[in-house]
Amino acid sequence: MHAVRVRDLGFTPVGVDLSAGMLRHGAHRPPAARADAARLPVRSASVPAVLSAMVHTDMPSYPAVVREAFRVLAPGGVFVHIGVHPCFCRGFADRGARRRS
């Protein structure tokens, strides 16, 4: 899980999701707030790092999310984007071209 790795690096992870259902699903995980990622309930220039992991294809206005991430970052803060095209993830992967032995 990303939050454990983030915590191991010395940060305090806090998740954000617009969906109350997803927040209930992750209730046993580190803290999370119900919020729009394009309008974070966080002061400008107040966090040392923002991590966006595998969400860019789920948000209709990801550029607005990135702008918001940079708004909340403290000077010298780090923005980390982890993402791949959905066709390369789990059920979307095309396994038809596998080499047969």
N, C-alpha and C positions, 0 to 999 in steps of 0.2 A: 504494500500500500504506500502511496506517495507521502501521506502525512507522517508516517513513521520515519521515513528517510529524511524528510524535512526537519522533523524534530531532532533526529540524530545529528543534523548539521548545526543545531543550536538555535533554530527558529521555533516560534510558537505558531503552528498551523491553525488556520481558521478557514473553514470551507464556506462557500456561498452557493446557494441554489434558489431558484425562483419557485420550485415545486415543493409544496409542503409534503407531498407523498414521498419524494426522494429524500427529504430531510428525515422523515420518520424511518425510512429504510436504513439510513445511516446513523440512527440515533446512538448506536453503541460506539461510534467512531469519534475522533476529536471534534471539538465544537464547530458548529456551522450556523450561519445566519441566513434567514430567508430574505433574499434581496435580488434585485436585477443586477447582473454583472456590469451592465452599462451605466448603473447609478449606485455605486457602492456606498454604504452607510459608514464611510471612513473619511477622516480629515485628509485634506490635501497634504502631500509631502510627509506622510506619517508612518509608512511601513518600509522596512528594509528590503523586502522582496515580494514579488508576485509570481505565482506559478499557475500557468494555464495548461492543464494536461488533458489532451484528448477531448476537447469540448468545441473546438472551432467549427466543426461541421454541424453542431447542434444549435448554434446561435445564428439567427437571421442577420444580425448586424455585428459580426465579429470585429470589424474595424472600430466600432464604438466601444467595445469591450477593451480593446487594446489601448485606446485613448484614455479610458477610465483607469486602467492599470497604471499608466504613466502619470496620471494625475495624483494618485495616492502614493506613489513611490517617493521615498525620501531622496534628497540629493545623493547621488552615487548608488542608489538602489539598483537592484537587479530584476529584470523581467525575464522569466523563462517560459518559453512556449514549447510544448511537446505535442506534436500532432502528426498524423500521417493521413493519407487519403483513405476513406472508409473501405475501399476495395482491397486494402492490404490488411484488414483487421478481421479476425475470427471468421464469422459466417459469410463475410463478403469476399473472402479470398477465393480465387479461382484455383482449385486443386486439380483441374482437368489436365494441366500440362506437366504433371509430375512424371519424373522419369520412372519407367517401369523396369523392375529387375527380373 
